[in-house]
Amino acid sequence: MYINQEIKKDIFKTYGKSEADTGSAEGQIALFTTRINHLTKHLKANKKDKGTQRALINMVGKRRRLLDYLKEKEINRYREIIKKLNLRK
């Protein structure tokens, strides 16, 4: 798979509190962003892959829900993760 344990640990260490903190919203959002970027590249080359297209849409929805949760609970953490990942609404 394109995301192995070392890459996940690096993502959680960079965006989360620690590499063992896999439950933080920031870490999960960063992981979803990495996976979304990978699937987007895949779909540019394979336009008829409907299964991957459906998975991508589901992942974007999950990331959006996490971002909405973070925006409601702690707006400063939301702004920080948006800035780090270069996301925009």
Secondary structure by P-SEA (a helix, b strand, c coil): ccccaaaaaaaaaaccccccccccaaaaaaaaaaaaaaaaaaaaacccaaaaaaaaaaaaaaaaaaaaaaaaccaaaaaaaaaaacccc
